[in-house]
Amino acid sequence: MNRFTTGIVLGGVATVAGIAYLMQDQRTYHKVMKKGKKMAVKAEEVIDDMMDDLIER
């Protein structure tokens, strides 16, 4: 396998392991989900600002 495919496979395995860990530890799961929601809202605001700037030009 080439490096790219190996990286994709290893990344998938790491993701599955991380999700399995989060599902076992409810306190960490809720903490991560709360931060994730905040980050999603901030990202949405940044994208909206960028779109507004592009439209104004």
C-alpha positions in Angstrom: 0.0 0.0 0.0 1.1 3.5 -0.6 1.6 6.1 2.2 -1.7 7.8 1.5 -3.8 4.7 1.8 -1.9 3.7 4.9 -2.6 7.1 6.4 -6.3 6.9 5.6 -6.5 3.4 7.2 -4.6 4.4 10.3 -6.6 7.6 10.7 -9.8 5.6 10.5 -8.6 3.2 13.1 -7.6 6.0 15.4 -11.0 7.7 14.9 -12.9 4.5 15.8 -10.7 4.0 18.9 -11.3 7.6 20.0 -15.1 7.3 19.5 -15.1 4.1 21.5 -13.3 5.7 24.3 -15.7 8.7 24.4 -18.7 6.4 24.4 -17.3 4.7 27.6 -16.5 7.8 29.5 -19.7 9.9 29.6 -18.2 12.9 31.4 -15.5 13.3 28.7 -18.1 12.7 26.0 -20.3 15.5 27.3 -17.3 17.9 27.7 -16.1 17.2 24.1 -19.6 17.6 22.7 -20.1 20.9 24.4 -16.8 22.2 23.1 -17.6 20.9 19.6 -20.9 22.7 19.5 -19.3 26.0 20.5 -16.6 25.5 17.9 -19.3 24.8 15.2 -21.1 28.0 16.1 -17.9 30.0 16.0 -17.0 28.5 12.6 -20.5 29.3 11.3 -20.1 32.9 12.4 -16.7 33.2 10.7 -18.0 31.7 7.4 -21.0 34.1 7.5 -18.6 37.1 8.0 -16.5 35.9 5.1 -19.5 35.5 2.8 -20.7 39.0 3.8 -17.3 40.4 3.0 -17.2 38.7 -0.4 -20.7 39.9 -1.3 -19.9 43.5 -0.4 -17.0 43.7 -2.8 
